[in-house]
Amino acid sequence: MKAPVRKSPQLAAGSTRADKTALRRDAILGAALEEFSGRGFAAARLEDVAQRAGVGKGTIYLHFRDKEALFQELVTTMLVPFIANIEAAPPVGLPIRAVLERLIDLFVREIYGTDRRKLIRLIIAEGPRFQQLAEFHYHHVVERAVAAMRALLEAAHRRGELNNDALVRFPQLVVAPCMMAIIWSGLFDRFAPLDIAALMRAHLDLIFGTGGAS
């Protein structure tokens, strides 16, 4: 079965060559995400990406060196900007639970509630077979996210908001339900939809109770 061709976005009057180039690039990235998600990284073909995007195969090579470069650009454009929100200094005096609640709301809205979760599922599924993809994702997303989360938790621990340093040593514990929810959504959502926002708030209740972390 041939991949459906995306309709090209309508350009506003007076659009420049750069505008057209950016739209083609976005169409290619969107098509790549669908092809990679639907077929897997190994089976996805650039010919099908081009067809889905409504461009010639040669157009892809004007923007991306190969399929791996296309994948890396998906990570860079879709996930890396989210990490900046974790790295940004929170408002002075904001309790750590409030900081985490804001980040969770952002995750639910900007990652879980969008096609970005398809990309994370793809990395989980294909990472073991394509170590270079996993390595790129680790250094550009995971490593930065863990470091930023640890810095937030260390500061909270110094302020006395956490009863022990368990979360400082293992900041992955804070976001573990996010990863579980993404896996769940791909496997079981059609049987038992998950309320990720409620799940994450229950997780914070388990961590913090009515005061600091247990």
N, C-alpha and C positions, 0 to 999 in steps of 0.2 A: 504494500500500500504506500502510495506516495505521500510525503509529508504535506500538510496544508500550507499554502503560500500565505504569508502574512501580507495584509494590505499595507502599502506604504503610507505613513502618516502624511497628512496634508500639510504642505509648507505654506507659511504665511506669505502674503505678497511682499516682495522685496527681499526674500530670503537669499542669503549669500551662499557661495560655494561651500564655505565652512559649515553652514547650517545643514546643507544637503549631506555633506560628508559625515557630520555627527549623527544625523538621522539614520544613514546607512549603517554606521558603526553600531548604533543602538539596536537596530533591527537584527544585525548579525549576532550580537550578544544574546538577545532574547531568543533567537532561533537556536543558538548553541545550547542554551540552558534547557530548552525543551528537548532537543535531540539527545543531549548527554543524559538527562533525567529519564527519558523514555527508553533509550537503547543501551545505556551504559557508555562509559568513556571509550572503551575499546571498540565497540561495535558502531558507534556514531561515525558517520562519514561527512566530510566537509561538503561533498556534493549535496547531501540532504540538508545540511545547515544552510547552504546557499539557496536551495529551492524554497525552504521554509521562509527565509528572509526576503525572498523575491529579488535576489541579485545573482549575478554570475559567480561561478566558483572563483574565477580570477580576482573578483572584487575582494574576496576574503583575504587573499594574499597581499593586497594593497594595505591591509590594516594589521594582519597578524601573520607571524612567521610560519606557524603550524598549529596543530590542534592543541598542543600543550600550552602554547602562548595564548590561545583563545581561552582556555580554562583559567590560566593565571589572571587574565584580565577580568574574568567574571568574579574571581575572588577579590581582586583589587577594587573593582567598582561597586560590588554588591555588599561585601562584608567589611572591608577595611574601614570605611567611614564610620561604621557602628562602633568600632574600637575607640575612636577618638572621643566618644561620649563617656567611655569608662576612664580614659586617661585624663579627661578634663577635671580640674579641681572642683569639688562640690562647693556650694555656698558655705561660707564660714558659719560654724555652729550647727549645721544640719546633722542630726543624729544618723548613725550608720544605717539603722533600719530604714529611715526615710530615704537615704541615698540609694539603698538597694531596691526599695519599692519603685523609685523613679526609673532605675535601670531595668527593672522587670517590666514595667509598663511600656518602656521603649522597646524591649525585646519582643513583647507580645504584639505590639503594633507594627514594628518595622522589620522584624525577622519572621516570627511565627505566623503572622497574619499576611505575609506576602510570599512571592515566589522564592525569596531568599532561603526559605527552609528547604526547598528542593535542592539547592546547591549544597547545603550542609549534609543532607541525606546522601547526596552523590559522593561527597568526600568520605563519609562514613563507610559507604558501600565499596568504593573503588580504591580508597587509600591503601589498604593492605596489598593490593596488586600493583599499584602504581605509586611507588615510594616517592618519586619526585613530586607528585601532586600533593601527597600528604606533607612532605617536607616544606613545600612552598606555603601551604596553608598554615602549618605550624608556626613558621617564622613570621609570617605577615599578620596572622590573626591570633592563634592560640597563645603563643609566647607573650605577645603584647598584652592580651586580655588578662592572662594569669598574673603578670607583673603588675598591671594597673590595679587589679582586684586586691592583690596582696598589699599594695601600698595603702589602699583605702582601709583595709582591715587592720593593718599595723597601726595606722593613726588612731583608729577606733579603740584598739587595745591599749594604746598609750593613754588615751583619755579615760580609760576605765569602763568603756561601754561593752567590752567583752570579758567574760569571767575567766577565760583561758585563751591560749594561743592556738587552739586547734584549727580555727579557720584561717589564721595567718599561715600556718604550716601547710594547710591543704585548702587553698581558696577554690579549688575545683568543686568542693562540696557545695558551695553556694549556687553554682550554676548547673549542677548535675541534673536536677529535674528538667531544666530546659532541654538538655540533650535527650533525656528520656522521652520528653513530649514530642520532639521532632521524630524520633524513631517510631513512637506509638502512632503518630499521625499518618505515617506511611504504611504501617502494617495493619492497624486495628481501628482506625478512626471510623470506618464505615460500619463497624459493629458496635463500637462504644466510644462516641466522641468525647474528647477530653477537654475540660474547662481549664486551660493552662493558667489563666490569671488566678483562678481560685486555688489551683494546685500550688502555685508559687507562694501565695499568701499563707497557705497552710504550712508550707515548708519554712517560711520565715517565722511562723508561730512556734514551730518545733525548735528552731534555732534560738530564738530570742525569748519566747514565752511573753511575759509582761514586762521583762526587764532586759538584762544582758543575755548573752549566749550562755547555754548550759555547758 
